[in-house]
Amino acid sequence: MKTLPLNHLTNGPASALRSFIAYDDFAAGERGRAFASALSNTLGAGGGSNESLWRLDLFAEPGNADELAHTAANSDFVILSLRGDRELPDAAWAWLKAWLPLVGDRQVNLMAIFEGAHQLHVRSIRRELREMAGEAGVEFFTHTTNTPAARTVPEESENERQTEEAASGRVENARRCPASFAA
């Protein structure tokens, strides 16, 4: 079973959950922000959530990818909030390749949030992200929004269901395990 490291939360009640959120459009950004906030509340981060939000098209601007990779390397969670109806831009893939080596020994989690599992590119993006994260030793989790269309496609793994439950606050005992929680 995978665990979600929460070592920074044991440093005291004022610790904030640090999330780097990359998103497709305004609605995806709002979903990412809401997810990070729910995750922070569920995990009992006394200091709340500290979020850095970046629209994916800005990753293509000269110099942004390296700067954003360093910003994300200091986060607890890197959240990609995606519509799923289009490919992830090449600049975002390049950014991921620049970010992953910067993680080092830190316990960082990569999460992908999709608008709906029915979307054309969800499975291929999820597969590539899982592979990249695995090669870098970074935990990877996914979440699919609860739209009626999303429920028509079966969950890909137990991991996704548990991550969704954790974000919505349905996981029991999450506060009793300060070092980790099942995801």
N, C-alpha and C positions, 0 to 999 in steps of 0.2 A: 504494500500500500504506500502511495506517495504521501509525504507530509509537506505541509507548507511552513517553512521556517519563519519564526516570528521572534528571533532573538532580540531585535531592537526593542520590542515591546516590553521586555523584562527590565529595561534600563530605568524604569520609573514611570509614574503615571502621566507625565507630560510628553512622552514619546509620541510623535506623529507618524502616521503611515505615509511614506513618501512614494508617490505614484507619478510616473511619466506616462502621459496619455497621448498617443498618436491617433488621429481620427480622419475619416474620409470627408465628412461634411458636418454642418452645425448639429443636426440631429444625432449623428454618431458621436460627436463630441459631448453632447449632453448625456447620452447613454453611458459613455465612458466615465464621465464625472459622477453620475449617479451610482454607477457600479463601484467606483473607488470609495465613495462615501459609505455605501452599504457595507463594503468589505471592511472598512475601518471600524464601523459600528459593530459589526459581527465579531471582529477579532478583538474588540475591546481596547483599541488604541486610544488611550486617555487624552492624547494631544490632538485627536482628530485626524484629519487627512491633509497632507500638503501635496497639491497637485500641480503639475506642469503640463499644460495642454498645447499640442502642436498639430496643425493641419498638415496632412501628408504632402500636399503640393509644395509646402515650404521646404521640404527636405531636398528638393532639387536646386534651391538657391545656392550659389557658390559660397562655400565655407560653412553652411548650416549643418551639413551631415556630421562633420567632426565635432562641432560644438554641441550638437544635440546628443551625440553618442556619449560624450563626457558627462553631460547632464543626466542622461538615463543611467549611466554606470553608478551614480550615487543614489539611485532609487531602490526601493524595496520591491516594487512592482512596475513592470513595463507593460502597459495595456495598449493593445491595438484594437481600436473600436472601428469596425468595418461594416460596410453595407453588405458585402459579399456578392454583389452583382457585377463586379468588375475585378480585374487582376490587381494585385498590389503593385503600385508603381515601381519601376526599376530603381528610382532614387531611394525608396523605402527599403528595398532588398539590400542595396549598397549600404545604407545606414545600419541595418541589422548586422551586416558583416563587419562593419567598423565597431559597433557597440559590443558584440559578444566577447571579443578578446579583452575588452576593458573590464569586464566583470571580475576576472581573476578568481580569487577564492571567496568573494562576497556571495552571500546567499540571496540571489535575486530571482524573481519569478517572472516569466513571460506569460501574459494572458492575452488571448484573442477573443474579442466579443463580436459576434456576428448578428446582423439584423434578423436573419432567419436562415435555417439550415437548408431551405429550399433553393437558395440563391445559387447561381451557376458556378461560382468560383470558390465556395466555402471549403469544400473537401480538399481541393488541390492546395489552397493556401494553408489550411490546417496541417496537411501532411508535410509540406515543405517547412513550415515553422517548427513542427515537432521534431523533424530531422535535424534542423539547424540547432535548436536548443539542446537536443540530446548530445550532439557532437561537442557542444561547448560546456556540457555539464550543468545547464540551466534547466530548472523545472519549468514545464510547459502545461498550461491549463487552458481550457476553452469554455466559453459560455455562449449560449444562443438565446436570444430574446424569446419571450413567451408569446409570440404571435400565433394565431391559428395555423398559418401556413408552416411555421417552424415545427409545430407538433406533428405534422404529417410525415416528417422524416424521422426515423428512429435515431436516438442518441448514438453517437459513435462509440462511447465508452462510459464506464462507471465514473471515471474521473470527471467527465463533463457534467454529469448529473449532480455529483457531490459539490463541484465548484458552484453550480447554479444554486444549490440549496444553501451553501455557505453565504453567498452574496445576498440572498433574500432573507437571511436570518433564521432559516429552518434547521440549522445544524445544532443539535443538542451537545452540550459539554464543550463547546468551543472555548468558553472563557475558563474552563477548568484546566486546560492544557496550554499554559502560557508559552511553551517553547515550540509547539507545533499544533496544527489541527489537520485532521484528515481532509484531503481534497481530492 
